[in-house]
Amino acid sequence: MSYKILITPRSFGKNNSKPWDMLKEKGYEIITNPYGRIMTEEEMIDCIKDVDGVILGVDPCNRKVLEKATNLKCISRYGVGLDNIDMEYAKERNIPVHRTVGANSNAVADYAFGLMLDITRKISCIDRECRKGNWKKIKTSEMWGKNIGVLGLGAIGKGVAKRASGFNMNVLAYDVFKDESYAKDNNIKYVDLETIYKEADFISLHLPLTKETKDLISYKEFDMMKDSAIVVNTARGGVINEDALCDALLNNKILGAGIDVFEEEPPSNNQFTKLDNIVIGSHCAASTLEAIDNMSMMATTNLINEL
């Protein structure tokens, strides 16, 4: 049977033609994202209305969109986050949803740790000053032996913890689902959130965006932190309250932040681009050649197997 497939991620199969070849060998009719960006709700409705399967990036796939996808038999998520999908309605419609679990874990863990290093040693800041002709020494801090709090000890969180061990850091972790044996084998200590906020020199977020995690870190939480703390978010915008983050950075409640994800991208609050104690990313932590290949192959395999 010939199926019609929508592919929304712009990076899908960019480095390797094999995922495309696999779909073509099945005789699928392929539709791609025509906009070169994340689609709007209305654009998704127009593209998805008569497809049988979708390889989905972070484009909206809410109830309004899914209601128009009357032929849809499978959602193959290119990534792991599910906050852009109405999972309850998908279940109601018996539309299976698959993810590329583990495909980009190393890429995101690298980036998160890179943000911590950048802010601690002010690498980007020093580079900008040198380009302006300022070659004066800029004093910074070290990461060696410090406390790191990892919020969400899944595949990416474990990757960050593993990298932290190479810096002789004390790893504190929070997760609803505890992997006690892994923690014991890797000298990781599970603690509550308040302990992390108060004791961690670095806080790295690796949690999904849910009703429970929305604004998990806000004004009260920033007030608990050390004024030398560095907060990094490579998970989802919305887990950190952005007004509270801006306030914390403006008033030096924390030393700095590395933020790769915002509620709106680019962020609606242009104050972030004017602050010198934040390193901003364009949601590109997972954008490595290896991760793109892994996600493309896994998302394709998941779709084909389901159909």
Buried (B, 14 or more C-beta within 10 A) or exposed (E): EEBBBBBBBEBBBBEEEEBBEBBEEBEBEBBBBEEEEBBEEEBBBEBBBEBBBBBBBBBBBEBBBBEBBEEBBBBBBBBBBBBBBBEEBBEEBEBEBBBBBBBBBBBBBBBBBBBBBBBBBBBBBBEEBEEEEEEEEEEEBEBEEBBBBBBBBBBBBBBBBBBBBEBEBBBBBBBEEEBEEEBEEBEBEBBEBEBBBBBBBBBBBBBBBEEEBBBBBBBEBBEBBBEBBBBBBBBBBBBBBBEBBBBBBEEEBBBBBBBBBBBEBEBEBEBBEEBEBBBBBEBEBBBBEEBBBBBBBBBBBBBBEBB
